[in-house]
């Protein structure tokens, strides 16, 4: 679209029509960027209509030129592709079962996960669910604080299906990313250096992600030990 002219995007995804500026005396915006809430925690927002084949570094540099996004943290940058997938939040339960026919489980790209690792991981989880059920057990879902749990939670529970006015939203495929993880505990604090200073800029983001990663590893280890013990006892 951008190749068709400098004004093309302003009359497409960035068209400032139907918006009311609450500040009196302000002019109609030249262009707008719509941010669509993509998870129930409101920690992940989608820039509507920004699919592109530009290099990731270039995308970030350009997006940070937009007023209000100067310090934005990008969980996932744009790309162009088309997949066939299910409306999983309406069709699958947390055990990856088809709600209208629970003897069927689904996994992989068709459930709305992106990437080879994510697809294989949901397949592994569906297999564990089926193995547990075959032995008369119910396997607890992985914690939402883990990568697998956060991803499954998004495709089965965490998707925001309507906007604030109640208008329906389409379900979109998702790679695992830190935007899907629950926030850290309210009393968590950034680590300080030898001078007692908190990290700034990129170091601040790295510290937060490191804390989320450590939490995920601990919670996953606890979940695995508990569930493996149940299955072993049944066998």
Secondary structure, DSSP 8 states (H G I E B T S, - for coil): -GGG-TTTGGGTTT---S---SSTT----S----EEE-STTS--EEETT----S-HHHHHHHHTTSTT-TT---SS-----------HHHHB-TTSEETTEEEEE--SGGGTB-SHHHHHHHHHHHHHHHHHHHTT-------TTSHHHHHHHIIIII---B-TT--B-----B---GGGS----TT----B-TTS-B--THHHHHHHHHHHHHHHHHHHHHHHHHHHHHHHHH-
